Amino acid sequence: MPIRLKKLIGMLLIVSLVVIYALVATTIATYRLSDQPWYVHLLYFFFSGLLWVVPAMLIIRWMAGPRAPAEDGEL
């Protein structure tokens, strides 16, 4: 697959991931955290704010493609 096509698909996947994830996380917070103390809100938004990075990282790794083999003497 050409690298430009992979990057286009990856970009569309990441944008979709962020939008859908934000809507789901906000919906869960609205319905489940309405009567919780402030520190529960803080922990929820801290962890939910970091959790989207994992699938985004996998998409970016896929977009980058396989690594080129290292030549002699290179690290």
mmCIF file of the N, C-alpha and C atoms, coordinates in Angstrom:
data_MODEL
# 
_entry.id   MODEL 
# 
loop_
_atom_site.group_PDB 
_atom_site.id 
_atom_site.type_symbol 
_atom_site.label_atom_id 
_atom_site.label_alt_id 
_atom_site.label_comp_id 
_atom_site.label_asym_id 
_atom_site.label_entity_id 
_atom_site.label_seq_id 
_atom_site.pdbx_PDB_ins_code 
_atom_site.Cartn_x 
_atom_site.Cartn_y 
_atom_site.Cartn_z 
_atom_site.occupancy 
_atom_site.B_iso_or_equiv 
_atom_site.pdbx_formal_charge 
_atom_site.auth_seq_id 
_atom_site.auth_comp_id 
_atom_site.auth_asym_id 
_atom_site.auth_atom_id 
_atom_site.pdbx_PDB_model_num 
ATOM 1   N N  . MET A 1 1  ? 0.853   -1.174 0.000  1.00 0.00 ? 1  MET A N  1 
ATOM 2   C CA . MET A 1 1  ? 0.000   0.000  0.000  1.00 0.00 ? 1  MET A CA 1 
ATOM 3   C C  . MET A 1 1  ? 0.900   1.238  0.000  1.00 0.00 ? 1  MET A C  1 
ATOM 4   N N  . PRO A 1 2  ? 0.609   2.197  -0.857 1.00 0.00 ? 2  PRO A N  1 
ATOM 5   C CA . PRO A 1 2  ? 1.426   3.419  -0.893 1.00 0.00 ? 2  PRO A CA 1 
ATOM 6   C C  . PRO A 1 2  ? 1.366   4.179  0.443  1.00 0.00 ? 2  PRO A C  1 
ATOM 7   N N  . ILE A 1 3  ? 2.460   4.785  0.790  1.00 0.00 ? 3  ILE A N  1 
ATOM 8   C CA . ILE A 1 3  ? 2.571   5.479  2.081  1.00 0.00 ? 3  ILE A CA 1 
ATOM 9   C C  . ILE A 1 3  ? 1.579   6.637  2.176  1.00 0.00 ? 3  ILE A C  1 
ATOM 10  N N  . ARG A 1 4  ? 1.332   7.325  1.072  1.00 0.00 ? 4  ARG A N  1 
ATOM 11  C CA . ARG A 1 4  ? 0.373   8.446  1.102  1.00 0.00 ? 4  ARG A CA 1 
ATOM 12  C C  . ARG A 1 4  ? -1.035  7.963  1.415  1.00 0.00 ? 4  ARG A C  1 
ATOM 13  N N  . LEU A 1 5  ? -1.415  6.829  0.868  1.00 0.00 ? 5  LEU A N  1 
ATOM 14  C CA . LEU A 1 5  ? -2.732  6.265  1.147  1.00 0.00 ? 5  LEU A CA 1 
ATOM 15  C C  . LEU A 1 5  ? -2.829  5.816  2.599  1.00 0.00 ? 5  LEU A C  1 
ATOM 16  N N  . LYS A 1 6  ? -1.749  5.196  3.120  1.00 0.00 ? 6  LYS A N  1 
ATOM 17  C CA . LYS A 1 6  ? -1.739  4.787  4.522  1.00 0.00 ? 6  LYS A CA 1 
ATOM 18  C C  . LYS A 1 6  ? -1.877  5.995  5.446  1.00 0.00 ? 6  LYS A C  1 
ATOM 19  N N  . LYS A 1 7  ? -1.202  7.073  5.120  1.00 0.00 ? 7  LYS A N  1 
ATOM 20  C CA . LYS A 1 7  ? -1.285  8.276  5.952  1.00 0.00 ? 7  LYS A CA 1 
ATOM 21  C C  . LYS A 1 7  ? -2.665  8.920  5.878  1.00 0.00 ? 7  LYS A C  1 
ATOM 22  N N  . LEU A 1 8  ? -3.290  8.902  4.723  1.00 0.00 ? 8  LEU A N  1 
ATOM 23  C CA . LEU A 1 8  ? -4.639  9.436  4.597  1.00 0.00 ? 8  LEU A CA 1 
ATOM 24  C C  . LEU A 1 8  ? -5.625  8.606  5.411  1.00 0.00 ? 8  LEU A C  1 
ATOM 25  N N  . ILE A 1 9  ? -5.557  7.290  5.278  1.00 0.00 ? 9  ILE A N  1 
ATOM 26  C CA . ILE A 1 9  ? -6.433  6.413  6.043  1.00 0.00 ? 9  ILE A CA 1 
ATOM 27  C C  . ILE A 1 9  ? -6.180  6.574  7.534  1.00 0.00 ? 9  ILE A C  1 
ATOM 28  N N  . GLY A 1 10 ? -4.918  6.626  7.934  1.00 0.00 ? 10 GLY A N  1 
ATOM 29  C CA . GLY A 1 10 ? -4.574  6.793  9.337  1.00 0.00 ? 10 GLY A CA 1 
ATOM 30  C C  . GLY A 1 10 ? -5.071  8.108  9.903  1.00 0.00 ? 10 GLY A C  1 
ATOM 31  N N  . MET A 1 11 ? -4.954  9.170  9.133  1.00 0.00 ? 11 MET A N  1 
ATOM 32  C CA . MET A 1 11 ? -5.439  10.471 9.586  1.00 0.00 ? 11 MET A CA 1 
ATOM 33  C C  . MET A 1 11 ? -6.945  10.459 9.788  1.00 0.00 ? 11 MET A C  1 
ATOM 34  N N  . LEU A 1 12 ? -7.659  9.848  8.852  1.00 0.00 ? 12 LEU A N  1 
ATOM 35  C CA . LEU A 1 12 ? -9.113  9.749  8.987  1.00 0.00 ? 12 LEU A CA 1 
ATOM 36  C C  . LEU A 1 12 ? -9.496  8.885  10.193 1.00 0.00 ? 12 LEU A C  1 
ATOM 37  N N  . LEU A 1 13 ? -8.762  7.809  10.429 1.00 0.00 ? 13 LEU A N  1 
ATOM 38  C CA . LEU A 1 13 ? -9.021  6.952  11.587 1.00 0.00 ? 13 LEU A CA 1 
ATOM 39  C C  . LEU A 1 13 ? -8.771  7.688  12.903 1.00 0.00 ? 13 LEU A C  1 
ATOM 40  N N  . ILE A 1 14 ? -7.699  8.459  12.973 1.00 0.00 ? 14 ILE A N  1 
ATOM 41  C CA . ILE A 1 14 ? -7.380  9.185  14.206 1.00 0.00 ? 14 ILE A CA 1 
ATOM 42  C C  . ILE A 1 14 ? -8.415  10.266 14.488 1.00 0.00 ? 14 ILE A C  1 
ATOM 43  N N  . VAL A 1 15 ? -8.819  11.005 13.467 1.00 0.00 ? 15 VAL A N  1 
ATOM 44  C CA . VAL A 1 15 ? -9.841  12.034 13.667 1.00 0.00 ? 15 VAL A CA 1 
ATOM 45  C C  . VAL A 1 15 ? -11.153 11.400 14.111 1.00 0.00 ? 15 VAL A C  1 
ATOM 46  N N  . SER A 1 16 ? -11.530 10.293 13.473 1.00 0.00 ? 16 SER A N  1 
ATOM 47  C CA . SER A 1 16 ? -12.752 9.585  13.872 1.00 0.00 ? 16 SER A CA 1 
ATOM 48  C C  . SER A 1 16 ? -12.640 9.062  15.297 1.00 0.00 ? 16 SER A C  1 
ATOM 49  N N  . LEU A 1 17 ? -11.487 8.509  15.638 1.00 0.00 ? 17 LEU A N  1 
ATOM 50  C CA . LEU A 1 17 ? -11.261 7.998  16.992 1.00 0.00 ? 17 LEU A CA 1 
ATOM 51  C C  . LEU A 1 17 ? -11.436 9.093  18.032 1.00 0.00 ? 17 LEU A C  1 
ATOM 52  N N  . VAL A 1 18 ? -10.850 10.242 17.797 1.00 0.00 ? 18 VAL A N  1 
ATOM 53  C CA . VAL A 1 18 ? -10.918 11.332 18.768 1.00 0.00 ? 18 VAL A CA 1 
ATOM 54  C C  . VAL A 1 18 ? -12.352 11.832 18.944 1.00 0.00 ? 18 VAL A C  1 
ATOM 55  N N  . VAL A 1 19 ? -13.063 11.997 17.851 1.00 0.00 ? 19 VAL A N  1 
ATOM 56  C CA . VAL A 1 19 ? -14.440 12.497 17.926 1.00 0.00 ? 19 VAL A CA 1 
ATOM 57  C C  . VAL A 1 19 ? -15.341 11.487 18.639 1.00 0.00 ? 19 VAL A C  1 
ATOM 58  N N  . ILE A 1 20 ? -15.278 10.232 18.216 1.00 0.00 ? 20 ILE A N  1 
ATOM 59  C CA . ILE A 1 20 ? -16.134 9.206  18.833 1.00 0.00 ? 20 ILE A CA 1 
ATOM 60  C C  . ILE A 1 20 ? -15.756 8.992  20.287 1.00 0.00 ? 20 ILE A C  1 
ATOM 61  N N  . TYR A 1 21 ? -14.469 8.947  20.580 1.00 0.00 ? 21 TYR A N  1 
ATOM 62  C CA . TYR A 1 21 ? -14.022 8.746  21.957 1.00 0.00 ? 21 TYR A CA 1 
ATOM 63  C C  . TYR A 1 21 ? -14.473 9.893  22.862 1.00 0.00 ? 21 TYR A C  1 
ATOM 64  N N  . ALA A 1 22 ? -14.373 11.116 22.376 1.00 0.00 ? 22 ALA A N  1 
ATOM 65  C CA . ALA A 1 22 ? -14.803 12.265 23.177 1.00 0.00 ? 22 ALA A CA 1 
ATOM 66  C C  . ALA A 1 22 ? -16.299 12.205 23.463 1.00 0.00 ? 22 ALA A C  1 
ATOM 67  N N  . LEU A 1 23 ? -17.084 11.845 22.460 1.00 0.00 ? 23 LEU A N  1 
ATOM 68  C CA . LEU A 1 23 ? -18.531 11.736 22.670 1.00 0.00 ? 23 LEU A CA 1 
ATOM 69  C C  . LEU A 1 23 ? -18.880 10.628 23.668 1.00 0.00 ? 23 LEU A C  1 
ATOM 70  N N  . VAL A 1 24 ? -18.233 9.484  23.543 1.00 0.00 ? 24 VAL A N  1 
ATOM 71  C CA . VAL A 1 24 ? -18.500 8.371  24.460 1.00 0.00 ? 24 VAL A CA 1 
ATOM 72  C C  . VAL A 1 24 ? -18.047 8.713  25.879 1.00 0.00 ? 24 VAL A C  1 
ATOM 73  N N  . ALA A 1 25 ? -16.857 9.267  26.022 1.00 0.00 ? 25 ALA A N  1 
ATOM 74  C CA . ALA A 1 25 ? -16.341 9.604  27.353 1.00 0.00 ? 25 ALA A CA 1 
ATOM 75  C C  . ALA A 1 25 ? -17.213 10.662 28.027 1.00 0.00 ? 25 ALA A C  1 
ATOM 76  N N  . THR A 1 26 ? -17.675 11.634 27.275 1.00 0.00 ? 26 THR A N  1 
ATOM 77  C CA . THR A 1 26 ? -18.535 12.673 27.843 1.00 0.00 ? 26 THR A CA 1 
ATOM 78  C C  . THR A 1 26 ? -19.902 12.112 28.212 1.00 0.00 ? 26 THR A C  1 
ATOM 79  N N  . THR A 1 27 ? -20.431 11.231 27.392 1.00 0.00 ? 27 THR A N  1 
ATOM 80  C CA . THR A 1 27 ? -21.722 10.610 27.699 1.00 0.00 ? 27 THR A CA 1 
ATOM 81  C C  . THR A 1 27 ? -21.634 9.770  28.963 1.00 0.00 ? 27 THR A C  1 
ATOM 82  N N  . ILE A 1 28 ? -20.580 8.984  29.091 1.00 0.00 ? 28 ILE A N  1 
ATOM 83  C CA . ILE A 1 28 ? -20.392 8.184  30.306 1.00 0.00 ? 28 ILE A CA 1 
ATOM 84  C C  . ILE A 1 28 ? -20.271 9.091  31.518 1.00 0.00 ? 28 ILE A C  1 
ATOM 85  N N  . ALA A 1 29 ? -19.511 10.158 31.393 1.00 0.00 ? 29 ALA A N  1 
ATOM 86  C CA . ALA A 1 29 ? -19.340 11.080 32.519 1.00 0.00 ? 29 ALA A CA 1 
ATOM 87  C C  . ALA A 1 29 ? -20.660 11.738 32.895 1.00 0.00 ? 29 ALA A C  1 
ATOM 88  N N  . THR A 1 30 ? -21.457 12.076 31.914 1.00 0.00 ? 30 THR A N  1 
ATOM 89  C CA . THR A 1 30 ? -22.735 12.742 32.193 1.00 0.00 ? 30 THR A CA 1 
ATOM 90  C C  . THR A 1 30 ? -23.693 11.840 32.946 1.00 0.00 ? 30 THR A C  1 
ATOM 91  N N  . TYR A 1 31 ? -23.773 10.592 32.528 1.00 0.00 ? 31 TYR A N  1 
ATOM 92  C CA . TYR A 1 31 ? -24.753 9.693  33.131 1.00 0.00 ? 31 TYR A CA 1 
ATOM 93  C C  . TYR A 1 31 ? -24.252 8.977  34.381 1.00 0.00 ? 31 TYR A C  1 
ATOM 94  N N  . ARG A 1 32 ? -22.947 8.749  34.499 1.00 0.00 ? 32 ARG A N  1 
ATOM 95  C CA . ARG A 1 32 ? -22.430 7.972  35.625 1.00 0.00 ? 32 ARG A CA 1 
ATOM 96  C C  . ARG A 1 32 ? -21.811 8.814  36.742 1.00 0.00 ? 32 ARG A C  1 
ATOM 97  N N  . LEU A 1 33 ? -21.345 10.012 36.423 1.00 0.00 ? 33 LEU A N  1 
ATOM 98  C CA . LEU A 1 33 ? -20.604 10.793 37.407 1.00 0.00 ? 33 LEU A CA 1 
ATOM 99  C C  . LEU A 1 33 ? -21.377 11.991 37.948 1.00 0.00 ? 33 LEU A C  1 
ATOM 100 N N  . SER A 1 34 ? -22.635 12.083 37.668 1.00 0.00 ? 34 SER A N  1 
ATOM 101 C CA . SER A 1 34 ? -23.372 13.295 38.039 1.00 0.00 ? 34 SER A CA 1 
ATOM 102 C C  . SER A 1 34 ? -23.441 13.518 39.545 1.00 0.00 ? 34 SER A C  1 
ATOM 103 N N  . ASP A 1 35 ? -23.477 12.463 40.335 1.00 0.00 ? 35 ASP A N  1 
ATOM 104 C CA . ASP A 1 35 ? -23.589 12.631 41.789 1.00 0.00 ? 35 ASP A CA 1 
ATOM 105 C C  . ASP A 1 35 ? -22.310 12.230 42.528 1.00 0.00 ? 35 ASP A C  1 
ATOM 106 N N  . GLN A 1 36 ? -21.205 12.146 41.817 1.00 0.00 ? 36 GLN A N  1 
ATOM 107 C CA . GLN A 1 36 ? -19.932 11.757 42.431 1.00 0.00 ? 36 GLN A CA 1 
ATOM 108 C C  . GLN A 1 36 ? -19.156 12.989 42.901 1.00 0.00 ? 36 GLN A C  1 
ATOM 109 N N  . PRO A 1 37 ? -18.256 12.810 43.875 1.00 0.00 ? 37 PRO A N  1 
ATOM 110 C CA . PRO A 1 37 ? -17.436 13.944 44.334 1.00 0.00 ? 37 PRO A CA 1 
ATOM 111 C C  . PRO A 1 37 ? -16.426 14.390 43.265 1.00 0.00 ? 37 PRO A C  1 
ATOM 112 N N  . TRP A 1 38 ? -15.842 15.541 43.506 1.00 0.00 ? 38 TRP A N  1 
ATOM 113 C CA . TRP A 1 38 ? -14.959 16.157 42.524 1.00 0.00 ? 38 TRP A CA 1 
ATOM 114 C C  . TRP A 1 38 ? -13.742 15.304 42.199 1.00 0.00 ? 38 TRP A C  1 
ATOM 115 N N  . TYR A 1 39 ? -13.214 14.571 43.166 1.00 0.00 ? 39 TYR A N  1 
ATOM 116 C CA . TYR A 1 39 ? -12.005 13.792 42.898 1.00 0.00 ? 39 TYR A CA 1 
ATOM 117 C C  . TYR A 1 39 ? -12.287 12.591 41.991 1.00 0.00 ? 39 TYR A C  1 
ATOM 118 N N  . VAL A 1 40 ? -13.503 12.083 42.003 1.00 0.00 ? 40 VAL A N  1 
ATOM 119 C CA . VAL A 1 40 ? -13.872 11.017 41.070 1.00 0.00 ? 40 VAL A CA 1 
ATOM 120 C C  . VAL A 1 40 ? -13.911 11.585 39.648 1.00 0.00 ? 40 VAL A C  1 
ATOM 121 N N  . HIS A 1 41 ? -14.433 12.777 39.503 1.00 0.00 ? 41 HIS A N  1 
ATOM 122 C CA . HIS A 1 41 ? -14.428 13.452 38.197 1.00 0.00 ? 41 HIS A CA 1 
ATOM 123 C C  . HIS A 1 41 ? -12.991 13.662 37.722 1.00 0.00 ? 41 HIS A C  1 
ATOM 124 N N  . LEU A 1 42 ? -12.149 14.113 38.629 1.00 0.00 ? 42 LEU A N  1 
ATOM 125 C CA . LEU A 1 42 ? -10.753 14.367 38.282 1.00 0.00 ? 42 LEU A CA 1 
ATOM 126 C C  . LEU A 1 42 ? -10.070 13.095 37.802 1.00 0.00 ? 42 LEU A C  1 
ATOM 127 N N  . LEU A 1 43 ? -10.234 12.005 38.532 1.00 0.00 ? 43 LEU A N  1 
ATOM 128 C CA . LEU A 1 43 ? -9.612  10.741 38.143 1.00 0.00 ? 43 LEU A CA 1 
ATOM 129 C C  . LEU A 1 43 ? -10.182 10.217 36.821 1.00 0.00 ? 43 LEU A C  1 
ATOM 130 N N  . TYR A 1 44 ? -11.492 10.301 36.679 1.00 0.00 ? 44 TYR A N  1 
ATOM 131 C CA . TYR A 1 44 ? -12.117 9.821  35.442 1.00 0.00 ? 44 TYR A CA 1 
ATOM 132 C C  . TYR A 1 44 ? -11.592 10.586 34.231 1.00 0.00 ? 44 TYR A C  1 
ATOM 133 N N  . PHE A 1 45 ? -11.593 11.897 34.307 1.00 0.00 ? 45 PHE A N  1 
ATOM 134 C CA . PHE A 1 45 ? -11.161 12.669 33.145 1.00 0.00 ? 45 PHE A CA 1 
ATOM 135 C C  . PHE A 1 45 ? -9.657  12.570 32.925 1.00 0.00 ? 45 PHE A C  1 
ATOM 136 N N  . PHE A 1 46 ? -8.892  12.335 33.978 1.00 0.00 ? 46 PHE A N  1 
ATOM 137 C CA . PHE A 1 46 ? -7.455  12.118 33.821 1.00 0.00 ? 46 PHE A CA 1 
ATOM 138 C C  . PHE A 1 46 ? -7.199  10.832 33.038 1.00 0.00 ? 46 PHE A C  1 
ATOM 139 N N  . PHE A 1 47 ? -7.810  9.736  33.492 1.00 0.00 ? 47 PHE A N  1 
ATOM 140 C CA . PHE A 1 47 ? -7.572  8.457  32.833 1.00 0.00 ? 47 PHE A CA 1 
ATOM 141 C C  . PHE A 1 47 ? -8.245  8.370  31.463 1.00 0.00 ? 47 PHE A C  1 
ATOM 142 N N  . SER A 1 48 ? -9.437  8.899  31.342 1.00 0.00 ? 48 SER A N  1 
ATOM 143 C CA . SER A 1 48 ? -10.082 8.864  30.029 1.00 0.00 ? 48 SER A CA 1 
ATOM 144 C C  . SER A 1 48 ? -9.380  9.802  29.048 1.00 0.00 ? 48 SER A C  1 
ATOM 145 N N  . GLY A 1 49 ? -8.756  10.842 29.560 1.00 0.00 ? 49 GLY A N  1 
ATOM 146 C CA . GLY A 1 49 ? -7.993  11.738 28.700 1.00 0.00 ? 49 GLY A CA 1 
ATOM 147 C C  . GLY A 1 49 ? -6.708  11.117 28.184 1.00 0.00 ? 49 GLY A C  1 
ATOM 148 N N  . LEU A 1 50 ? -6.176  10.149 28.909 1.00 0.00 ? 50 LEU A N  1 
ATOM 149 C CA . LEU A 1 50 ? -4.956  9.468  28.478 1.00 0.00 ? 50 LEU A CA 1 
ATOM 150 C C  . LEU A 1 50 ? -5.238  8.187  27.695 1.00 0.00 ? 50 LEU A C  1 
ATOM 151 N N  . LEU A 1 51 ? -6.389  7.597  27.885 1.00 0.00 ? 51 LEU A N  1 
ATOM 152 C CA . LEU A 1 51 ? -6.683  6.285  27.318 1.00 0.00 ? 51 LEU A CA 1 
ATOM 153 C C  . LEU A 1 51 ? -6.753  6.294  25.790 1.00 0.00 ? 51 LEU A C  1 
ATOM 154 N N  . TRP A 1 52 ? -7.153  7.382  25.183 1.00 0.00 ? 52 TRP A N  1 
ATOM 155 C CA . TRP A 1 52 ? -7.274  7.423  23.731 1.00 0.00 ? 52 TRP A CA 1 
ATOM 156 C C  . TRP A 1 52 ? -5.921  7.360  23.039 1.00 0.00 ? 52 TRP A C  1 
ATOM 157 N N  . VAL A 1 53 ? -4.862  7.607  23.784 1.00 0.00 ? 53 VAL A N  1 
ATOM 158 C CA . VAL A 1 53 ? -3.522  7.619  23.203 1.00 0.00 ? 53 VAL A CA 1 
ATOM 159 C C  . VAL A 1 53 ? -3.117  6.212  22.734 1.00 0.00 ? 53 VAL A C  1 
ATOM 160 N N  . VAL A 1 54 ? -3.576  5.177  23.434 1.00 0.00 ? 54 VAL A N  1 
ATOM 161 C CA . VAL A 1 54 ? -3.180  3.813  23.087 1.00 0.00 ? 54 VAL A CA 1 
ATOM 162 C C  . VAL A 1 54 ? -3.634  3.433  21.671 1.00 0.00 ? 54 VAL A C  1 
ATOM 163 N N  . PRO A 1 55 ? -4.919  3.549  21.327 1.00 0.00 ? 55 PRO A N  1 
ATOM 164 C CA . PRO A 1 55 ? -5.275  3.211  19.943 1.00 0.00 ? 55 PRO A CA 1 
ATOM 165 C C  . PRO A 1 55 ? -4.682  4.183  18.918 1.00 0.00 ? 55 PRO A C  1 
ATOM 166 N N  . ALA A 1 56 ? -4.535  5.445  19.291 1.00 0.00 ? 56 ALA A N  1 
ATOM 167 C CA . ALA A 1 56 ? -3.915  6.397  18.364 1.00 0.00 ? 56 ALA A CA 1 
ATOM 168 C C  . ALA A 1 56 ? -2.460  6.015  18.098 1.00 0.00 ? 56 ALA A C  1 
ATOM 169 N N  . MET A 1 57 ? -1.768  5.549  19.124 1.00 0.00 ? 57 MET A N  1 
ATOM 170 C CA . MET A 1 57 ? -0.379  5.138  18.965 1.00 0.00 ? 57 MET A CA 1 
ATOM 171 C C  . MET A 1 57 ? -0.284  3.932  18.018 1.00 0.00 ? 57 MET A C  1 
ATOM 172 N N  . LEU A 1 58 ? -1.221  3.007  18.143 1.00 0.00 ? 58 LEU A N  1 
ATOM 173 C CA . LEU A 1 58 ? -1.224  1.846  17.247 1.00 0.00 ? 58 LEU A CA 1 
ATOM 174 C C  . LEU A 1 58 ? -1.496  2.255  15.803 1.00 0.00 ? 58 LEU A C  1 
ATOM 175 N N  . ILE A 1 59 ? -2.394  3.206  15.612 1.00 0.00 ? 59 ILE A N  1 
ATOM 176 C CA . ILE A 1 59 ? -2.674  3.691  14.253 1.00 0.00 ? 59 ILE A CA 1 
ATOM 177 C C  . ILE A 1 59 ? -1.448  4.392  13.671 1.00 0.00 ? 59 ILE A C  1 
ATOM 178 N N  . ILE A 1 60 ? -0.783  5.196  14.478 1.00 0.00 ? 60 ILE A N  1 
ATOM 179 C CA . ILE A 1 60 ? 0.411   5.901  14.004 1.00 0.00 ? 60 ILE A CA 1 
ATOM 180 C C  . ILE A 1 60 ? 1.522   4.911  13.683 1.00 0.00 ? 60 ILE A C  1 
ATOM 181 N N  . ARG A 1 61 ? 1.669   3.878  14.499 1.00 0.00 ? 61 ARG A N  1 
ATOM 182 C CA . ARG A 1 61 ? 2.684   2.857  14.230 1.00 0.00 ? 61 ARG A CA 1 
ATOM 183 C C  . ARG A 1 61 ? 2.376   2.156  12.900 1.00 0.00 ? 61 ARG A C  1 
ATOM 184 N N  . TRP A 1 62 ? 1.093   1.882  12.643 1.00 0.00 ? 62 TRP A N  1 
ATOM 185 C CA . TRP A 1 62 ? 0.708   1.265  11.380 1.00 0.00 ? 62 TRP A CA 1 
ATOM 186 C C  . TRP A 1 62 ? 1.000   2.206  10.210 1.00 0.00 ? 62 TRP A C  1 
ATOM 187 N N  . MET A 1 63 ? 0.721   3.490  10.398 1.00 0.00 ? 63 MET A N  1 
ATOM 188 C CA . MET A 1 63 ? 0.963   4.465  9.343  1.00 0.00 ? 63 MET A CA 1 
ATOM 189 C C  . MET A 1 63 ? 2.445   4.557  8.985  1.00 0.00 ? 63 MET A C  1 
ATOM 190 N N  . ALA A 1 64 ? 3.302   4.435  9.983  1.00 0.00 ? 64 ALA A N  1 
ATOM 191 C CA . ALA A 1 64 ? 4.735   4.563  9.749  1.00 0.00 ? 64 ALA A CA 1 
ATOM 192 C C  . ALA A 1 64 ? 5.276   3.393  8.930  1.00 0.00 ? 64 ALA A C  1 
ATOM 193 N N  . GLY A 1 65 ? 4.615   2.255  9.007  1.00 0.00 ? 65 GLY A N  1 
ATOM 194 C CA . GLY A 1 65 ? 5.034   1.095  8.228  1.00 0.00 ? 65 GLY A CA 1 
ATOM 195 C C  . GLY A 1 65 ? 6.205   0.391  8.872  1.00 0.00 ? 65 GLY A C  1 
ATOM 196 N N  . PRO A 1 66 ? 6.691   -0.635 8.209  1.00 0.00 ? 66 PRO A N  1 
ATOM 197 C CA . PRO A 1 66 ? 7.829   -1.382 8.760  1.00 0.00 ? 66 PRO A CA 1 
ATOM 198 C C  . PRO A 1 66 ? 9.091   -0.538 8.738  1.00 0.00 ? 66 PRO A C  1 
ATOM 199 N N  . ARG A 1 67 ? 9.933   -0.785 9.695  1.00 0.00 ? 67 ARG A N  1 
ATOM 200 C CA . ARG A 1 67 ? 11.201  -0.052 9.753  1.00 0.00 ? 67 ARG A CA 1 
ATOM 201 C C  . ARG A 1 67 ? 12.149  -0.575 8.675  1.00 0.00 ? 67 ARG A C  1 
ATOM 202 N N  . ALA A 1 68 ? 12.950  0.330  8.152  1.00 0.00 ? 68 ALA A N  1 
ATOM 203 C CA . ALA A 1 68 ? 13.960  -0.068 7.166  1.00 0.00 ? 68 ALA A CA 1 
ATOM 204 C C  . ALA A 1 68 ? 15.063  -0.831 7.882  1.00 0.00 ? 68 ALA A C  1 
ATOM 205 N N  . PRO A 1 69 ? 15.619  -1.835 7.245  1.00 0.00 ? 69 PRO A N  1 
ATOM 206 C CA . PRO A 1 69 ? 16.695  -2.586 7.898  1.00 0.00 ? 69 PRO A CA 1 
ATOM 207 C C  . PRO A 1 69 ? 17.905  -1.684 8.127  1.00 0.00 ? 69 PRO A C  1 
ATOM 208 N N  . ALA A 1 70 ? 18.529  -1.851 9.289  1.00 0.00 ? 70 ALA A N  1 
ATOM 209 C CA . ALA A 1 70 ? 19.690  -1.029 9.638  1.00 0.00 ? 70 ALA A CA 1 
ATOM 210 C C  . ALA A 1 70 ? 20.915  -1.488 8.860  1.00 0.00 ? 70 ALA A C  1 
ATOM 211 N N  . GLU A 1 71 ? 21.681  -0.523 8.411  1.00 0.00 ? 71 GLU A N  1 
ATOM 212 C CA . GLU A 1 71 ? 22.918  -0.854 7.717  1.00 0.00 ? 71 GLU A CA 1 
ATOM 213 C C  . GLU A 1 71 ? 24.004  -1.133 8.741  1.00 0.00 ? 71 GLU A C  1 
ATOM 214 N N  . ASP A 1 72 ? 25.105  -1.692 8.296  1.00 0.00 ? 72 ASP A N  1 
ATOM 215 C CA . ASP A 1 72 ? 26.200  -2.010 9.199  1.00 0.00 ? 72 ASP A CA 1 
ATOM 216 C C  . ASP A 1 72 ? 26.725  -0.746 9.868  1.00 0.00 ? 72 ASP A C  1 
ATOM 217 N N  . GLY A 1 73 ? 26.851  -0.783 11.169 1.00 0.00 ? 73 GLY A N  1 
ATOM 218 C CA . GLY A 1 73 ? 27.389  0.342  11.924 1.00 0.00 ? 73 GLY A CA 1 
ATOM 219 C C  . GLY A 1 73 ? 26.351  1.337  12.395 1.00 0.00 ? 73 GLY A C  1 
ATOM 220 N N  . GLU A 1 74 ? 25.098  1.225  11.938 1.00 0.00 ? 74 GLU A N  1 
ATOM 221 C CA . GLU A 1 74 ? 24.050  2.146  12.375 1.00 0.00 ? 74 GLU A CA 1 
ATOM 222 C C  . GLU A 1 74 ? 23.273  1.531  13.524 1.00 0.00 ? 74 GLU A C  1 
ATOM 223 N N  . LEU A 1 75 ? 22.788  2.398  14.384 1.00 0.00 ? 75 LEU A N  1 
ATOM 224 C CA . LEU A 1 75 ? 21.952  1.931  15.487 1.00 0.00 ? 75 LEU A CA 1 
ATOM 225 C C  . LEU A 1 75 ? 20.515  2.210  15.211 1.00 0.00 ? 75 LEU A C  1 
# 
